[in-house]
Amino acid sequence: MTMIPGIWGLATGIGLLAVKRWARYSVIVFAALTIVFMGITFGFGMIVTLAVAKRNPFLTMGILGFAYYVGVPIFYVAISVWFLMLFNRPRVAEEFA
């Protein structure tokens, strides 16, 4: 199942190097999907963190767990927003036309 996005990503990378229009759209879709899935991950991480803290306030997930459930999604969302801004610029869209 993970081969499908891998093959899609490989094809997108080749298309970006060849400056194909569909590759630009593919990157935009990748970025949007990453934002959606990382938003779900962030929400799940916050729910788990709050549920554990509510049951036992002295038992915490630790800094590594918090960094995983909060830091990683924020990092990926930041990169995805950058890709969305980059590939939607008029100059870049003209390059891929």
C-alpha positions as CSV (number, residue, x, y, z in Angstrom):
1,M,0.0,0.0,0.0
2,T,2.9,2.4,0.6
3,M,4.3,1.7,-2.8
4,I,1.5,3.7,-4.4
5,P,2.4,7.1,-2.9
6,G,6.1,6.2,-3.4
7,I,5.6,5.5,-7.1
8,W,3.5,8.7,-7.4
9,G,6.2,10.7,-5.7
10,L,8.9,9.2,-7.9
11,A,6.9,10.1,-11.0
12,T,6.3,13.6,-9.6
13,G,10.0,14.1,-9.0
14,I,10.8,13.0,-12.6
15,G,8.0,15.3,-13.9
16,L,9.4,18.2,-11.8
17,L,12.8,17.8,-13.3
18,A,11.3,17.7,-16.8
19,V,9.1,20.8,-15.8
20,K,5.8,19.1,-16.6
21,R,2.5,20.9,-15.8
22,W,1.0,17.8,-14.2
23,A,4.0,17.5,-11.8
24,R,3.2,21.0,-10.4
25,Y,-0.4,19.9,-9.8
26,S,0.8,16.7,-8.2
27,V,3.0,18.6,-5.7
28,I,0.1,20.8,-4.8
29,V,-2.0,17.7,-4.1
30,F,0.8,16.1,-2.1
31,A,1.1,19.3,0.0
32,A,-2.7,19.5,0.6
33,L,-2.9,15.8,1.6
34,T,0.1,16.3,3.9
35,I,-1.7,19.2,5.6
36,V,-4.8,17.2,6.0
37,F,-3.1,14.1,7.4
38,M,-0.8,16.0,9.7
39,G,-3.8,17.9,11.0
40,I,-5.4,14.6,11.9
41,T,-2.2,13.5,13.5
42,F,-1.9,16.7,15.5
43,G,-5.5,16.4,16.7
44,F,-5.0,12.8,17.7
45,G,-1.8,13.7,19.5
46,M,-3.6,16.5,21.4
47,I,-6.5,14.2,22.3
48,V,-4.1,11.5,23.6
49,T,-2.0,14.0,25.5
50,L,-5.0,15.5,27.2
51,A,-6.7,12.2,27.9
52,V,-3.5,10.9,29.6
53,A,-3.1,14.1,31.6
54,K,-6.7,14.0,32.7
55,R,-6.5,10.4,34.0
56,N,-3.2,10.9,35.7
57,P,-1.7,14.4,35.8
58,F,1.6,13.1,37.2
59,L,2.1,10.6,34.3
60,T,3.2,12.5,31.2
61,M,4.2,11.3,27.8
62,G,7.6,13.0,28.1
63,I,9.3,15.4,25.8
64,L,9.9,12.9,23.0
65,G,6.3,11.9,22.8
66,F,5.2,15.5,22.8
67,A,7.7,16.4,20.2
68,Y,6.4,13.5,18.0
69,Y,2.7,14.4,18.3
70,V,3.2,18.1,18.1
71,G,6.5,19.0,16.5
72,V,6.5,16.6,13.6
73,P,3.1,17.6,12.3
74,I,3.9,21.3,12.7
75,F,7.2,20.7,10.8
76,Y,5.5,18.9,7.9
77,V,2.6,21.4,7.7
78,A,5.2,24.3,7.5
79,I,7.0,22.6,4.6
80,S,3.7,21.8,2.9
81,V,2.5,25.4,3.2
82,W,5.8,26.6,1.7
83,F,5.3,24.2,-1.2
84,L,1.8,25.5,-1.7
85,M,3.0,29.1,-1.7
86,L,6.0,28.3,-4.0
87,F,4.1,26.3,-6.6
88,N,1.2,28.8,-6.7
89,R,3.3,31.8,-7.5
90,P,2.5,33.2,-10.9
91,R,6.1,33.0,-12.1
92,V,6.4,29.3,-11.1
93,A,3.0,28.6,-12.7
94,E,4.2,30.3,-15.9
95,E,7.4,28.2,-15.8
96,F,5.3,24.9,-15.7
97,A,2.8,26.1,-18.4
